[in-house]
């Protein structure tokens, strides 16, 4: 029997899919729905739009007459409805994914609830079609942002044992991975429950022979402490941090039930930027109450921040969150206009950052047409023209051209 995994959402979900693949024994993995006998959907529910995407995919693959299984964060929303309407054969929570081999063999339809205290024990040996490895170091979130459903579907923050994480990294290194990305539902909370720290974990990973670079998922500004700042000049750490602020106006941050405030965020970002780091963030536009006056203040403060990357989202209400009942007072058109304005400002900042040229340490990820593509230490993409075989290679590039959206080099 052939199985296809469809993964929606974040890096944590990517890792969860690999955990399921690792536990397959008598099934063959395929890369598209048409070849498969079984389709396993690993869902995302971060927004109502994410739920819609998953529902649309179920409708699409239903027409293929495949056996459909469902897991992931949308289990209790999309999954339950789809199961009740007999659109899927079986559904199970994150906590059951390590039992995927036996679940796929069940002959009768089933729905298994999620255990929000569960932690996986599986060591992933490989990442399908990936040259870098994603490592989940913690699960769950203790924050209560008014727009966010994730703590309800992932549970409270719980850290994996450091030895388990180091064994995971070593396994990937043994299989050729030299760059790892540490991820989690709320990465910065790693160690709060087991007397460890993210900084000490990073140092321990760096000592594993074969690890060339460590990247990090999203961090919260309130969780970045002195011990973490002390390791920023280490050669094993990427020169880019993604620090989620979500907004720059304190009234909006309060409405979002966020802990961070702009003045502290600005100081933190400036301190990190002085060390030569690129800095990315998440930003929500169109949140209820974002008046023209507030948005003008937002733009002024965005210009003050030393940002080089931005993930900007238009707010959409998520059922069963505190903000779901807030009155929407920013039109979709206005929100889209604001989104592009912020993206344009940060894109210009990114180009200025890249024009301050420095040698680039690049991991070449893929080849499309005549060009190779990779990411440098600042999380900037580069397009490379070369007659050499560069796939999966580490290269240092001194001579390159700064283009609008990425850098370009000929080797």
C-alpha positions in Angstrom: 0.0 0.0 0.0 1.2 3.5 -0.9 0.8 6.5 1.4 1.0 10.3 0.6 1.3 12.8 3.4 -0.2 16.3 2.9 1.2 18.8 5.4 -0.3 22.2 6.2 1.2 24.9 8.4 4.3 25.4 10.3 7.7 23.8 10.8 6.4 21.9 13.8 3.9 20.2 11.5 6.7 19.4 9.1 8.5 17.6 11.9 5.3 15.9 13.0 4.9 14.5 9.5 8.4 13.2 9.6 7.7 11.5 12.9 4.8 9.6 11.2 7.0 8.7 8.2 9.7 7.4 10.5 7.1 5.0 12.1 5.9 3.6 8.8 7.1 0.0 8.3 5.0 -1.8 5.8 3.8 1.1 3.6 5.5 2.8 0.7 5.8 6.6 0.7 4.9 8.4 -2.5 5.1 12.1 -3.5 1.6 12.7 -4.9 -2.0 11.9 -4.3 -2.6 10.1 -7.6 -0.1 7.3 -6.8 -1.3 6.8 -3.3 -3.8 4.3 -1.9 -3.9 6.3 1.4 -3.8 10.1 2.0 -2.8 11.3 5.5 -3.7 15.0 6.1 -1.7 16.8 8.8 -3.7 19.9 9.3 -3.3 23.5 10.5 -5.9 25.6 12.2 -4.1 28.8 13.0 -6.8 30.9 11.2 -10.3 30.3 9.9 -8.6 30.6 6.5 -6.3 27.7 7.4 -9.4 25.6 8.3 -10.9 26.5 4.9 -7.8 25.4 3.1 -7.9 22.0 4.8 -11.6 21.6 4.0 -11.0 22.5 0.4 -8.2 19.9 0.2 -10.5 17.2 1.6 -13.1 18.1 -1.0 -10.5 17.8 -3.7 -9.0 14.5 -2.7 -12.4 12.9 -2.0 -12.9 12.8 -5.7 -9.9 10.5 -6.1 -11.5 7.7 -4.1 -8.6 7.3 -1.7 -8.7 6.2 1.9 -8.3 9.5 3.9 -6.9 9.8 7.4 -6.8 13.1 9.3 -4.6 14.5 12.1 -3.1 17.8 13.2 -4.2 21.0 14.9 -7.6 21.1 13.1 -8.7 17.8 14.6 -11.5 19.2 16.7 -12.7 21.7 14.1 -12.4 20.5 10.5 -11.5 16.9 11.4 -14.6 16.3 13.6 -17.0 17.7 11.1 -15.4 15.8 8.2 -15.5 12.6 10.2 -19.1 13.0 11.2 -20.0 13.7 7.5 -18.0 10.6 6.5 -15.6 12.5 4.3 -12.6 10.9 6.0 -12.1 7.3 7.2 -10.1 8.0 10.4 -9.0 10.9 12.5 -6.4 11.0 15.4 -4.7 13.6 17.5 -1.0 14.6 17.5 -0.5 12.3 20.5 -1.3 9.2 18.4 0.9 9.9 15.4 3.7 7.6 16.4 1.1 4.7 16.1 0.5 5.5 12.4 1.5 2.0 11.3 -1.3 0.4 13.3 -3.8 3.2 12.7 -3.6 2.7 9.0 -4.5 -1.0 9.5 -7.7 -0.3 11.4 -10.7 -1.7 9.5 -13.4 0.3 11.0 -13.8 4.1 11.0 -12.4 5.8 14.1 -11.9 9.2 15.8 -9.2 9.4 18.5 -9.0 12.5 20.7 -5.7 14.3 21.3 -3.7 14.1 24.6 -2.4 17.6 25.2 0.3 16.4 27.6 1.9 14.0 25.2 5.6 14.2 24.1 7.0 12.1 21.2 9.8 9.6 21.7 10.6 9.0 18.0 14.0 9.9 16.6 13.7 11.1 13.0 16.4 9.8 10.8 15.8 11.8 7.6 13.8 14.7 6.1 12.2 13.8 2.8 13.7 16.0 0.0 15.4 18.3 2.6 19.1 19.1 3.1 18.5 20.8 6.5 16.8 19.2 9.5 14.0 20.6 11.6 14.2 19.7 15.2 11.2 20.1 17.5 12.6 21.0 21.0 9.3 21.8 22.7 5.6 21.5 22.4 2.7 23.8 23.4 2.4 27.4 24.5 1.5 29.2 27.8 0.8 32.6 26.2 -2.8 33.7 25.8 -2.8 36.0 22.8 -6.4 37.1 22.1 -6.3 36.1 18.4 -4.6 32.7 18.8 -6.2 29.2 19.0 -2.9 27.3 19.2 -2.6 26.9 23.0 -6.0 25.2 22.9 -4.9 22.6 20.3 -1.2 22.1 21.3 -1.5 22.3 25.0 0.7 23.9 27.6 4.4 24.3 27.0 6.5 21.2 27.6 10.2 20.7 26.7 11.9 17.7 25.3 14.8 16.2 27.2 18.1 17.6 26.1 19.6 14.2 25.6 16.7 13.2 23.3 17.2 16.4 21.2 21.0 15.8 21.0 20.3 12.2 19.9 18.0 13.6 17.2 20.6 16.0 16.0 23.3 13.3 15.9 21.0 11.0 13.9 20.5 13.7 11.2 24.2 14.5 11.1 24.9 10.9 10.6 22.6 11.0 7.6 24.3 14.1 6.0 22.5 17.1 7.6 24.9 19.9 8.5 22.3 22.7 9.3 19.5 22.3 11.8 16.5 24.5 12.5 15.3 24.5 16.1 11.5 24.8 16.3 8.6 24.5 18.6 5.1 25.8 19.2 6.7 28.5 21.4 10.5 28.0 21.0 11.6 30.6 23.6 9.8 28.7 26.4 12.2 25.8 26.0 13.6 24.7 29.4 11.1 26.5 31.6 9.8 23.2 32.8 13.1 21.2 33.0 15.6 23.6 34.3 17.4 24.0 31.0 17.7 27.1 28.7 17.6 27.5 25.0 21.1 29.1 25.1 22.6 26.1 26.8 20.8 23.7 24.4 22.2 25.6 21.4 25.8 25.4 22.8 25.4 21.7 23.4 24.2 21.1 19.8 27.1 23.2 18.5 29.5 20.7 20.0 28.2 17.9 17.8 30.8 17.3 15.1 29.3 17.9 11.6 27.0 20.8 12.6 27.9 23.8 10.6 25.0 26.2 11.3 22.1 26.4 13.8 19.0 28.3 12.8 16.1 29.2 15.1 12.4 29.3 14.6 10.3 32.2 15.9 11.2 33.7 19.3 9.2 36.0 21.6 10.9 39.3 22.5 9.9 38.8 26.2 11.8 35.5 26.3 15.2 36.8 25.1 17.4 37.1 28.1 21.0 38.0 28.8 22.3 34.4 28.6 20.8 34.1 25.0 22.3 37.5 24.0 25.7 36.3 25.2 25.9 33.5 22.5 24.9 35.7 19.5 28.5 36.2 18.5 29.2 32.5 18.3 30.2 31.2 14.9 27.8 28.3 14.9 24.6 30.4 15.1 22.9 32.0 12.0 23.2 35.8 11.7 19.4 36.1 11.6 16.8 36.0 14.2 13.0 35.9 13.8 11.4 37.8 16.7 7.6 38.0 16.7 6.3 41.3 17.8 2.9 41.3 15.9 2.5 45.1 16.1 4.3 48.3 17.1 1.4 50.2 18.7 1.0 49.5 22.4 -2.8 49.9 22.3 -2.9 47.1 19.6 -0.5 45.0 21.6 -2.7 45.3 24.7 -5.8 44.4 22.6 -3.9 41.3 21.3 -3.1 40.4 25.0 0.6 40.5 24.1 3.3 40.8 26.7 5.7 42.8 24.6 5.7 46.6 24.2 7.3 48.8 21.5 10.0 50.6 23.5 11.5 47.4 24.9 11.2 45.8 21.4 13.0 48.7 19.8 15.9 48.5 22.3 16.2 44.8 21.9 16.2 45.0 18.1 18.8 47.8 18.1 21.1 45.8 20.5 20.9 42.7 18.2 21.2 44.7 15.0 24.5 46.3 16.3 26.0 42.8 16.3 25.4 42.6 12.5 22.2 40.5 12.6 19.4 40.5 10.2 16.1 40.6 12.0 12.7 39.3 10.9 9.3 39.5 12.6 5.6 38.6 12.3 3.1 41.4 12.0 -0.7 41.5 12.0 -2.5 44.3 10.1 -6.2 45.1 10.3 -6.7 44.0 13.9 -9.9 45.5 15.4 -9.3 49.0 16.6 -6.4 49.7 14.1 -7.6 53.3 13.2 -5.8 55.5 10.7 -4.2 57.4 13.6 -2.9 54.1 15.1 -1.7 52.9 11.7 0.2 56.2 11.1 1.9 55.6 14.5 2.6 52.0 13.4 4.3 53.1 10.2 6.5 55.6 12.0 7.6 52.9 14.4 8.1 50.3 11.7 10.6 52.7 10.1 12.5 53.0 13.4 13.0 49.2 13.8 16.1 47.6 12.1 14.0 45.0 10.4 15.2 43.0 7.3 12.4 40.4 7.0 8.7 40.5 7.7 5.8 38.0 7.7 2.8 40.2 7.4 -0.7 38.8 7.9 -4.2 40.4 7.5 -6.1 39.7 10.7 -9.0 37.2 10.3 -11.1 36.2 13.3 -10.5 32.7 14.7 -13.4 31.0 16.3 -13.1 30.2 20.0 -10.5 32.9 20.7 -10.9 36.1 22.8 -10.7 38.3 19.8 -13.4 36.4 17.8 -16.1 38.7 19.1 -14.2 41.9 18.4 -15.9 44.2 15.9 -14.0 44.2 12.5 -13.5 47.9 11.7 -10.8 47.7 9.0 -12.0 46.7 5.5 -10.2 43.9 3.6 -9.1 46.4 1.0 -7.7 48.8 3.6 -5.9 45.9 5.4 -4.4 44.7 2.2 -3.1 48.2 1.4 -1.5 48.4 4.9 0.0 45.0 4.5 1.8 46.0 1.2 2.9 49.3 2.7 4.7 47.5 5.6 6.2 44.9 3.3 7.5 47.5 1.0 9.2 49.4 3.8 10.9 46.2 5.1 11.8 45.1 1.6 13.7 48.4 1.2 15.4 47.9 4.5 16.5 44.4 3.4 18.0 45.7 0.2 20.0 48.4 2.2 21.2 45.7 4.6 22.4 43.5 1.7 24.2 46.4 0.0 26.4 46.6 3.1 28.3 43.7 1.5 30.0 41.0 3.5 31.1 37.4 2.5 28.1 35.1 2.3 28.2 31.6 3.8 25.6 29.8 1.6 24.0 26.4 1.8 22.9 25.5 -1.7 19.4 24.0 -1.5 18.1 23.3 -5.0 18.4 23.9 -8.7 15.7 25.4 -10.9 16.4 25.7 -14.6 19.9 27.1 -15.1 20.3 28.5 -11.6 21.1 27.1 -8.1 19.4 28.7 -5.1 20.5 28.9 -1.4 20.2 30.8 1.8 23.0 32.7 3.4 23.7 33.3 7.1 21.4 36.3 7.1 18.4 34.2 5.8 18.7 36.0 2.4 18.2 34.0 -0.8 20.8 34.0 -3.5 20.6 32.9 -7.1 23.8 31.3 -8.5 24.9 30.5 -12.0 27.5 27.9 -12.2 28.7 24.9 -14.3 29.8 23.2 -11.2 27.7 20.7 -9.2 26.6 22.8 -6.2 23.6 21.0 -4.8 23.8 20.6 -1.0 27.2 22.2 -0.9 28.5 24.9 1.5 30.1 27.8 -0.4 31.5 31.2 0.6 30.6 33.9 -1.9 32.6 37.2 -1.9 31.6 38.6 -5.3 27.9 39.0 -5.9 25.3 41.4 -7.1 22.5 42.8 -4.9 19.2 42.5 -6.8 15.8 43.7 -5.7 14.6 40.5 -4.1 17.7 38.4 -3.7 21.4 38.4 -4.4 23.0 37.0 -7.5 26.4 35.4 -8.2 28.3 33.6 -10.9 30.8 30.9 -9.9 
